[in-house]
Amino acid sequence: MECLKERNLKDCTCTYPGCARKGVCCECVIYHRAKGAIPGCFFPSGEEKTYDRSIRKFLEALKA
């Protein structure tokens, strides 16, 4: 399967500087899943900027 990195970058909401996985969604999901975390693009923008990718923080953001 071809990676659509250039297209993904247009919609990527991750603000973490220097992320090597930015725009490569499959690698991003695998990375965060292995750490028990959620990718930044799942969070509302205000919560994403905290860089807290924990499941706890994600569930709190959903309640807000």
N, C-alpha and C positions, 0 to 999 in steps of 0.2 A: 504494500500500500504506500502510495506517495504522500509524503508530509506536505501539508499546505502551509508551511511556516509563514510565508509572506502574507497570505490571506489571514491567517490566525493572528498575526501581529496587529492587524487593523482593529481587531476586536478584543485583544488581550488587555485586561484591566489591571494586571499586576504592576505595582509601582516599585517593586524591589529592584534597586539598581544593581546591575551586573549579573542578573540571573542568567545562567547558561541555558536554561530550559525555556526561556521566554519565547512564545510562539510555537513551541514544540509540545503540544498538549499531551500527547501520549507519554512523553518522558516526565512531564510535570506531574501528572496524575500518579504515575508509578513511584516517583520520588516522595511525594507527600503521603501516599498510602503506606509506604514502607516506614514512615516516621509516625504513623498514627495521626496524620494531620489532613487538612482540607486545602486544596489549591486556592490561592487568593481570589481567583475569578469567581468563586462561589459566594464571596462576601459582598455586602453592600460597600460602596466606595469608602465611606468613613471608617468602617471596621477593617477593611483591607489594609488601610494605611498604618494600622498598628503593627502589622507583620506577625500578629499572634494567629497562627494557623491551626490552633488546637480545635478539637471537636467541641470542647466546652464553649469556647468563644463563638464558634459557628452557631451552636444551638442558642446562645444568648442573643446573637444578632438576629436570628429568626424570630425570636420572641418580641423584639423591639419594634 
